[in-house]
């Protein structure tokens, strides 16, 4: 594996991607300690130096933040709130299960490469996930946010701790480019492992094909919701997986130990498309039901436009929330 200083940025960040993402900043949509975190100014009650406002006391509030002077004047209980500068915490969860090694597009020109693409000489879903992760981490680090990466399959394989320090981007790229792409997916188990290590609020961005049981995915997202975390799902799929345009009988190999089977794809196309559509629609409903962002990504397209669309949509949500 190359050392961080040997990584060339231009091999993992296309200039057009930076241009497409330049107008946007990544902002958390959920609430941190009761107030919007995404503006890099979040109230942490009693933990900062700049007074913000009073609000009426409700059961469960810490009594040490009561303003007794206000109580003496009004006979009502009010809590002091403060403002402090805070940076967004971002955790990228990158699926490196065996199914992510699939791809039908030639490797993109000047791409720095991953273990997956070097093995099959194709642009794989894992390569696309790596491109998405490098673009997002670069964007976050440019605005001084702390970024970490978790690479997973049936369990956590690699964990790059959150940091905004110089050199973090190259550490992330170096960590991703050498990852083996193997084993099956177990998002529910991985979620438990990740949340056991991360106790504070963060924005979790899961980049995966989500070829996992829908009930397992639902359980995983329910745990994030219970912990009041913000989640974005980037459902990364090869175009052929969505269209199934194969025309000739051929052996099809299951990448996660499903075996090899020779089939006529024309005879299966209708049933396959019904099955994959049902799975993807179910995944979308589950994500949106928890209030999480869900976006489908085609590996045959540039990473810039879908990320720009996602960030624009989140930015619009924040503006509406702030106005409301």
Protein Blocks (a to p, Z undefined) as FASTA:
>chain_A
ZZfklpcfklmmcfklmmmmmmpccddfbdeehiafklopacdehiafbdfbdcdddehi
afklpcfklmmmnopacdddddddddddddddddfbfklmgcfbdcdehiabifklmmno
pacfklmmmmmmmmmmmmmmmnopacdddddfkbcfbdcdddfbehklmmmmmmmmmpcc
edjddfklmmmmmmmmmmbdcddddddehiacfklmmmmmmmmmmnopacdddddddfkl
mnopafbdcddddfehnapadddfklmmmmmmmmmmmmmmmmmmmmmmnopacddddfkb
cfklmmmmmmmmmmmmmmmmmmZZ
